[in-house]
């Protein structure tokens, strides 16, 4: 995949991540009081992964051609990490 196409896909991924976090925050308000602390903990960890993904996206769009492949892989890894965290929190709540 060429750089511009990957950047477009990466931006789409970041936007999807933001939307998923928003949905989880809405679910949190409906969670039982006893489970809110656990939910908050998991959500905060997921937000950290989101922040990492956004940072990798910024690196990606500003990367030189020499560093682009490395940053592309780092972005893909961050995306996978977020998706794993999202799956875990979604299955709990």
QUIQUI-V23528 format. One record per run of one state. SS is the DSSP state (H for helix, E for strand, - for the rest). FROM is the first residue (numbers start at 0). TO is the last residue. If there is no record, write none. Layout:
BEGIN
ss = (SS/SS)
from = (FROM/FROM)
to = (TO/TO)
END
This chain:
BEGIN
ss = (-/H/-/H/-/H/-)
from = (0/2/30/32/61/67/92)
to = (1/29/31/60/66/91/92)
END
